[in-house]
Amino acid sequence: MKERSADVLIPYNKERITDNSILISLFVRPESNRVDYEALIAQGMKGIGTPFFMANYNGEVISKRHIVLNHYFLHYLFALHGKEEVLKYPEFSEAFQNKFRISVKDAHVLGSFEYLQSEYNDRFDEESLFHFYANEKDFLLFHGNSIKRINGIFVVNYDIPAILKSYTEKSNILIFSICCCNGHTIDQLNYSLFTKFSEAGILPGKKSPIPWYNQVRRIYHISSNHIEAMFDLTDYTLNSDLSPIRYSETPLGSLLIKKNIFTADEADGILDYFKKYPFTYIAKNQKKTLINLREAGTVKKDNLLFVKNLDECAEIFKQITS
């Protein structure tokens, strides 16, 4: 069966993008693809962000282009092969032992897909595992990857089975590629959206102990920084021929080439690799430090988000070690 085209509502026009543009990608999740939610997003963007691409992707487009799998690829690997993947990173193993007082090798560590199919799972399906609450002492978050202790079993990336299952052939998601305007920033746009959803009674708002930027994640995805935006834009934004835009057409990708960190010929291949495998090492304080590139453009301090500028993000790529 021939793939149906994405329903493009606002075509992408790269001529509107300048070197100083702040571009991000935003989309509602399948379970949140509602007209009232879309209206709240439009209200939250007003005066802060301008869409320069807008499209509706059906489930067939999402599946054929492997859009979701590209976005969650490393999370997916951890969910498939929990212990094996954790043991590849000494830093992850150390964080695990410091948290749970047992080594990864001695612990019963399973990826969430492994756990759901195992004899140790006596009550969970994808959705109930996603919503299962673990106390702080039973939960570890390491560079965007999670571990929950459930009845003595350590389950890696509990949310991935439900997320991937939610994208079916009947799914529809509304995609925005947005240019922040009038000097506004990524975090200001995100907070404006959060405020609209909170005022509408959809989110608990400031009454919740969960940081505001984590409350919105089950409603919509928004690029949290320039590095994640570069990866998101090349996944979700299409040219006039319905092919994904290239890294050189994003502000950070263009800057990486301009600074000779990557050549134009090698940029697509190298950055595609980092999109799928964002765990990498950078030279910091004369030693190698493991980072998650998708998170590296954002600094969290005192429950606040600070987004690094384009030059600072380019410097991160310059510091990557072999």
C-alpha positions as CSV (number, residue, x, y, z in Angstrom):
1,M,0.0,0.0,0.0
2,K,1.4,3.4,-0.9
3,E,2.2,5.7,2.0
4,R,-0.2,8.6,2.4
5,S,1.4,12.0,2.4
6,A,1.6,14.1,5.6
7,D,-1.1,16.7,5.6
8,V,1.1,19.9,5.5
9,L,-0.8,22.9,6.7
10,I,2.1,25.4,6.7
11,P,4.9,24.5,4.3
12,Y,8.4,24.8,5.5
13,N,10.2,27.9,4.0
14,K,13.9,28.0,4.9
15,E,14.2,31.5,3.5
16,R,12.5,32.7,6.6
17,I,15.2,31.3,8.8
18,T,18.2,33.5,9.8
19,D,21.4,32.6,11.6
20,N,19.9,34.1,14.8
21,S,16.7,32.2,14.6
22,I,15.7,30.1,17.6
23,L,13.8,27.1,16.2
24,I,12.2,24.2,18.1
25,S,9.9,21.4,17.4
26,L,6.6,20.7,19.2
27,F,4.0,18.0,18.9
28,V,1.0,16.8,20.8
29,R,1.1,13.1,21.8
30,P,-1.4,10.7,20.2
31,E,-3.5,10.6,23.3
32,S,-3.5,14.4,23.5
33,N,-4.3,15.1,19.9
34,R,-7.4,17.1,20.7
35,V,-8.9,20.3,19.3
36,D,-9.1,22.0,22.7
37,Y,-5.4,21.1,23.4
38,E,-4.4,22.5,20.0
39,A,-6.2,25.7,20.8
40,L,-4.3,26.1,24.1
41,I,-1.0,25.6,22.3
42,A,-2.0,28.3,19.8
43,Q,-2.9,30.6,22.7
44,G,0.4,29.9,24.4
45,M,2.4,30.6,21.3
46,K,0.8,34.0,20.7
47,G,3.4,36.8,20.7
48,I,6.2,34.3,21.7
49,G,6.5,31.8,18.8
50,T,5.6,31.7,15.1
51,P,5.0,28.4,13.3
52,F,7.2,28.1,10.2
53,F,6.0,24.5,9.6
54,M,2.8,22.8,10.6
55,A,1.5,19.3,9.6
56,N,-0.7,16.5,10.6
57,Y,1.1,13.1,10.6
58,N,-1.0,10.0,10.4
59,G,0.1,6.7,11.8
60,E,1.3,5.4,8.5
61,V,3.7,8.3,8.0
62,I,5.0,8.0,11.6
63,S,5.6,4.2,11.1
64,K,7.1,4.3,7.6
65,R,9.5,7.1,8.5
66,H,10.5,5.5,11.8
67,I,10.0,8.9,13.4
68,V,9.3,7.8,17.0
69,L,11.9,5.1,17.0
70,N,14.5,7.6,15.8
71,H,13.6,9.9,18.7
72,Y,13.6,7.2,21.4
73,F,16.3,4.8,19.9
74,L,18.7,4.7,22.8
75,H,15.8,4.5,25.3
76,Y,14.5,1.6,23.2
77,L,17.8,-0.3,23.4
78,F,17.8,0.0,27.2
79,A,14.2,-1.2,27.3
80,L,15.1,-4.2,25.2
81,H,18.4,-5.2,26.8
82,G,18.3,-3.7,30.3
83,K,21.4,-5.1,32.1
84,E,23.5,-5.5,28.9
85,E,23.0,-1.8,28.0
86,V,23.5,-0.5,31.6
87,L,26.8,-2.4,31.9
88,K,28.2,-0.7,28.8
89,Y,28.5,2.6,30.9
90,P,30.5,2.4,34.1
91,E,29.0,5.7,35.1
92,F,25.5,4.2,34.9
93,S,26.5,1.2,36.9
94,E,28.1,3.4,39.6
95,A,25.0,5.5,39.9
96,F,22.9,2.3,40.2
97,Q,25.1,0.9,42.9
98,N,25.1,4.2,44.8
99,K,21.3,4.4,44.7
100,F,20.3,0.8,45.3
101,R,23.4,-0.5,47.3
102,I,23.8,-3.5,45.0
103,S,25.9,-3.9,41.8
104,V,24.2,-4.2,38.4
105,K,25.9,-7.6,37.9
106,D,24.3,-9.0,41.1
107,A,20.9,-7.3,40.7
108,H,18.0,-8.6,38.7
109,V,17.9,-5.9,36.0
110,L,15.5,-6.2,33.1
111,G,14.5,-3.9,30.2
112,S,10.8,-3.0,30.3
113,F,10.1,-5.2,27.3
114,E,12.0,-8.1,28.9
115,Y,10.1,-7.5,32.2
116,L,6.6,-7.5,30.6
117,Q,7.3,-10.9,29.0
118,S,9.0,-12.4,32.1
119,E,7.8,-14.7,34.8
120,Y,8.3,-11.9,37.3
121,N,5.5,-9.8,35.8
122,D,2.2,-10.9,37.3
123,R,0.0,-7.8,36.8
124,F,1.4,-5.2,34.4
125,D,0.7,-4.4,30.8
126,E,2.3,-1.5,28.9
127,E,-0.2,1.1,30.2
128,S,-0.3,0.0,33.9
129,L,3.5,-0.2,34.0
130,F,3.7,3.4,32.5
131,H,1.5,4.7,35.3
132,F,3.0,2.7,38.2
133,Y,4.3,5.0,40.9
134,A,7.6,4.2,42.5
135,N,8.8,5.9,45.7
136,E,11.9,8.0,45.4
137,K,14.0,5.3,47.1
138,D,13.0,2.9,44.3
139,F,13.6,5.2,41.4
140,L,16.7,6.2,39.5
141,L,17.0,8.7,36.6
142,F,20.3,8.7,34.8
143,H,20.8,11.0,31.8
144,G,17.2,10.6,30.7
145,N,16.9,6.8,31.3
146,S,15.0,5.5,34.3
147,I,15.1,2.5,36.5
148,K,12.2,1.5,38.8
149,R,12.4,-1.2,41.5
150,I,9.3,-3.3,41.4
151,N,9.2,-6.3,43.9
152,G,12.9,-6.6,43.8
153,I,13.2,-6.4,40.0
154,F,14.9,-3.3,38.5
155,V,13.0,-2.3,35.4
156,V,14.7,-0.1,32.8
157,N,12.8,2.6,30.9
158,Y,9.3,1.6,32.1
159,D,7.6,4.1,29.9
160,I,8.9,3.1,26.4
161,P,6.5,0.1,25.7
162,A,3.5,2.3,26.4
163,I,4.9,5.3,24.4
164,L,5.7,3.1,21.3
165,K,2.3,1.3,21.6
166,S,0.4,4.6,21.5
167,Y,1.6,5.3,18.0
168,T,-0.6,3.1,15.9
169,E,-1.8,3.2,12.3
170,K,-4.8,5.2,13.6
171,S,-2.6,7.7,15.4
172,N,-2.6,11.3,14.4
173,I,-0.2,13.9,15.8
174,L,0.0,17.6,15.0
175,I,3.5,18.8,14.4
176,F,4.7,22.4,14.8
177,S,8.1,23.8,14.0
178,I,8.3,27.1,15.7
179,C,10.5,30.1,15.5
180,C,10.7,32.0,18.8
181,C,10.2,35.7,18.1
182,N,10.8,39.1,19.7
183,G,13.7,37.9,21.7
184,H,11.8,35.2,23.5
185,T,13.5,31.9,24.4
186,I,12.7,28.2,24.3
187,D,11.9,28.0,28.1
188,Q,9.7,31.1,27.9
189,L,7.6,29.5,25.2
190,N,7.4,26.2,27.1
191,Y,6.3,28.1,30.3
192,S,3.7,30.0,28.4
193,L,2.2,26.7,27.1
194,F,2.4,25.2,30.6
195,T,0.5,28.2,32.0
196,K,-2.3,27.9,29.5
197,F,-2.8,24.1,30.3
198,S,-2.6,24.8,34.0
199,E,-5.2,27.6,33.8
200,A,-7.5,25.2,31.9
201,G,-7.3,22.7,34.8
202,I,-5.4,20.1,32.7
203,L,-2.2,20.3,34.8
204,P,-1.9,20.7,38.6
205,G,0.3,23.7,38.1
206,K,2.4,25.2,41.0
207,K,0.5,23.1,43.5
208,S,2.3,19.9,42.3
209,P,5.6,18.8,43.7
210,I,6.6,17.8,40.2
211,P,8.5,20.6,38.3
212,W,6.4,22.4,35.8
213,Y,8.5,21.3,32.8
214,N,7.9,17.7,33.7
215,Q,4.2,18.1,34.1
216,V,3.8,19.0,30.4
217,R,5.6,16.0,29.1
218,R,2.6,13.7,28.9
219,I,0.6,16.3,27.0
220,Y,3.1,17.5,24.4
221,H,6.8,17.2,23.5
222,I,8.8,20.4,23.0
223,S,12.5,20.6,22.2
224,S,14.2,21.6,25.5
225,N,17.3,23.1,24.0
226,H,19.1,23.8,20.7
227,I,20.7,20.4,20.4
228,E,17.5,18.5,20.9
229,A,15.8,21.0,18.6
230,M,18.3,20.2,15.8
231,F,17.6,16.4,16.2
232,D,13.8,17.0,16.4
233,L,13.6,19.3,13.4
234,T,15.4,16.8,11.2
235,D,12.9,14.1,12.3
236,Y,9.7,16.1,12.1
237,T,10.1,19.0,9.6
238,L,9.6,18.2,5.9
239,N,10.7,20.1,2.8
240,S,8.4,20.7,-0.1
241,D,9.1,17.3,-1.6
242,L,8.2,15.8,1.8
243,S,11.7,14.7,2.6
244,P,13.1,15.6,6.1
245,I,15.1,18.8,6.3
246,R,18.9,18.4,6.5
247,Y,21.0,19.4,9.5
248,S,22.5,22.2,7.5
249,E,19.0,23.7,7.4
250,T,18.8,24.0,11.2
251,P,20.4,26.9,13.1
252,L,22.8,24.7,15.1
253,G,23.6,22.3,12.3
254,S,24.5,25.3,10.1
255,L,26.7,26.7,12.8
256,L,28.5,23.5,13.3
257,I,29.4,23.5,9.6
258,K,30.3,27.2,9.7
259,K,32.7,26.7,12.6
260,N,34.3,23.7,10.8
261,I,33.4,21.3,13.6
262,F,31.9,19.1,10.8
263,T,32.1,19.5,7.0
264,A,28.9,19.8,5.1
265,D,29.5,16.3,3.6
266,E,30.0,14.5,6.9
267,A,27.5,16.4,9.0
268,D,24.4,14.3,8.1
269,G,26.1,11.0,8.8
270,I,27.8,12.0,12.1
271,L,24.8,13.8,13.5
272,D,22.4,11.0,12.5
273,Y,24.6,8.7,14.6
274,F,24.5,11.1,17.6
275,K,20.7,11.3,17.2
276,K,20.4,7.6,17.7
277,Y,23.3,7.3,20.3
278,P,23.3,10.5,22.3
279,F,25.4,9.0,25.1
280,T,28.9,10.3,24.4
281,Y,32.0,11.6,26.1
282,I,33.4,15.1,26.2
283,A,36.6,16.5,27.5
284,K,35.9,18.3,30.8
285,N,38.4,19.3,33.4
286,Q,41.1,17.2,31.7
287,K,39.0,14.0,31.9
288,K,36.3,12.3,29.9
289,T,32.8,12.9,31.1
290,L,29.7,11.0,29.9
291,I,26.8,13.2,28.7
292,N,23.5,12.7,27.0
293,L,23.7,15.1,24.0
294,R,20.0,15.6,23.9
295,E,20.1,17.0,27.5
296,A,23.5,18.8,27.3
297,G,22.1,22.0,26.0
298,T,20.0,22.5,29.1
299,V,21.2,23.3,32.6
300,K,18.9,22.6,35.6
301,K,19.5,24.5,38.8
302,D,17.2,25.0,41.7
303,N,14.2,23.6,39.8
304,L,14.8,26.1,37.0
305,L,15.8,25.5,33.4
306,F,18.6,27.4,31.7
307,V,19.1,26.9,28.0
308,K,22.6,27.3,26.6
309,N,22.9,29.5,23.5
310,L,23.9,28.2,20.0
311,D,27.6,29.0,20.5
312,E,27.7,27.1,23.8
313,C,26.0,24.1,22.2
314,A,28.4,24.1,19.3
315,E,31.3,24.1,21.8
316,I,29.9,20.9,23.3
317,F,30.3,19.1,20.0
318,K,33.8,20.5,19.7
319,Q,34.6,18.9,23.1
320,I,33.4,15.4,22.1
321,T,36.3,12.9,22.4
322,S,36.7,9.7,20.5
